[in-house]
């Protein structure tokens, strides 16, 4: 497991929710094109006290998922509790505890300014720790089998 990139999108400069969603879609697509991931791990929507915030978050998650689907990248969702449990051993851990454990696991120097970045990283690490196959429902006996079943994915 190796950290390649971690960051956030600063969307407050965009005046409408639609423009923000577009930027999420575009940046997710760019990351997929650049890094060619086998799958996308994402935090599942959760019920919050503020319905408007929950709706906006759900739309943002949906746009990121649509970007992955448009590039045939399988999606795996994990509940916030499952992610925290996988990273810290405690499903009720704080964002700070999750960030500290990720820093220990991946040995990066500085915590990001925004814990949203470590939230995304935590979903990816949770997925890695689950040991999911590259494509839902499939297993490969080796590289030869993977290449045979995925023409065009590796160049």
C-alpha positions in Angstrom: 0.0 0.0 0.0 1.5 3.3 -1.1 0.1 6.9 -1.0 0.4 8.6 -4.4 -1.7 11.6 -4.0 -4.1 13.2 -1.4 -5.9 16.4 -1.7 -9.2 18.2 -1.8 -11.1 20.3 -4.4 -11.7 23.9 -3.3 -15.1 24.5 -4.7 -16.1 27.7 -2.9 -15.0 29.8 -5.9 -17.8 28.3 -8.0 -21.0 30.2 -7.8 -23.5 27.4 -8.4 -24.0 23.9 -7.2 -24.1 22.7 -10.8 -20.7 24.1 -11.5 -19.3 22.5 -8.4 -20.7 19.1 -9.5 -19.2 19.6 -12.9 -15.8 20.3 -11.4 -16.1 17.1 -9.3 -16.9 15.1 -12.4 -14.1 16.6 -14.4 -11.4 16.2 -11.7 -12.5 12.6 -10.9 -12.3 11.8 -14.6 -8.8 13.4 -14.8 -7.6 11.3 -11.9 -9.0 8.1 -13.4 -7.3 8.9 -16.7 -4.0 9.7 -15.1 -3.7 6.9 -12.5 -5.9 4.2 -14.2 -7.3 2.8 -11.0 -8.8 -0.7 -10.9 -11.7 0.4 -8.7 -13.1 3.4 -6.8 -13.8 3.2 -3.0 -16.2 5.8 -1.7 -17.9 6.5 1.6 -21.6 5.6 1.4 -24.1 8.3 2.0 -25.1 8.8 5.6 -28.1 10.4 7.3 -27.3 13.7 8.9 -29.3 16.3 10.7 -29.2 18.8 7.9 -31.2 17.5 5.0 -29.8 20.1 2.5 -26.2 19.2 3.3 -27.1 15.5 3.0 -28.6 16.2 -0.4 -25.6 18.1 -1.7 -23.2 15.4 -0.4 -25.3 12.7 -2.1 -25.2 14.6 -5.4 -21.4 15.1 -5.1 -20.9 11.4 -4.4 -23.2 10.5 -7.3 -21.2 12.6 -9.7 -17.9 11.0 -8.6 -19.5 7.6 -9.1 -20.8 8.6 -12.5 -17.3 9.6 -13.5 -16.0 6.2 -12.5 -18.8 4.4 -14.2 -18.2 6.4 -17.4 -14.7 4.9 -17.4 -15.8 1.4 -16.5 -14.2 1.6 -13.0 -16.1 -0.6 -10.5 -17.3 1.2 -7.4 -17.2 -0.1 -3.8 -19.1 1.7 -1.0 -18.3 1.6 2.7 -20.2 3.1 5.6 -18.4 5.7 7.7 -18.5 3.3 10.6 -17.0 0.5 8.5 -14.2 2.8 7.4 -13.4 4.0 10.9 -13.5 0.4 12.1 -11.1 -0.8 9.4 -8.6 2.1 10.0 -8.6 2.5 13.8 -10.4 -0.6 15.1 -13.1 1.7 16.5 -16.2 2.5 14.4 -16.8 5.6 16.5 -13.3 7.1 16.0 -12.9 10.8 15.4 -11.7 12.2 12.1 -8.5 13.2 13.9 -8.0 9.6 15.1 -8.5 8.3 11.6 -6.0 10.8 10.2 -3.4 10.0 12.8 -3.7 6.2 12.1 -3.4 6.8 8.3 -0.3 8.9 8.9 1.2 6.0 10.9 0.1 3.3 8.3 1.3 5.2 5.2 4.2 7.2 6.8 3.6 10.6 5.2 5.0 13.6 6.9 2.4 16.3 7.2 -1.4 16.0 7.8 -3.4 17.9 5.2 -5.1 21.2 6.2 -8.5 19.6 5.7 -9.5 16.3 7.1 -11.8 15.7 4.1 -8.6 14.6 2.3 -7.9 11.9 4.9 -11.6 10.9 4.8 -11.1 10.0 1.1 -7.9 8.2 1.8 -9.5 6.3 4.6 -12.1 4.9 2.2 -9.3 3.7 -0.1 -7.3 2.1 2.7 -10.5 0.5 4.0 -11.1 -1.0 0.6 -7.5 -2.2 0.4 -7.8 -3.9 3.8 -10.9 -5.7 2.7 -9.0 -7.6 0.1 -11.7 -7.2 -2.6 -11.0 -8.6 -6.1 -10.3 -6.0 -8.8 -13.7 -6.6 -10.4 -16.7 -7.4 -8.3 -17.4 -11.2 -8.5 -14.2 -12.2 -10.2 -10.8 -13.7 -9.2 -7.7 -14.1 -11.3 -5.2 -16.9 -11.1 -2.4 -14.6 -12.2 -1.5 -11.8 -14.6 -2.1 -13.9 -17.7 -5.7 -14.6 -16.6 -6.2 -10.9 -15.7 -5.0 -9.8 -19.1 -7.1 -12.3 -20.9 -10.2 -11.1 -19.1 -9.4 -7.4 -19.4 -8.3 -6.6 -22.9 -7.3 -3.0 -23.3 -6.9 -2.2 -19.6 -3.2 -2.7 -19.6 -1.1 -1.2 -22.5 
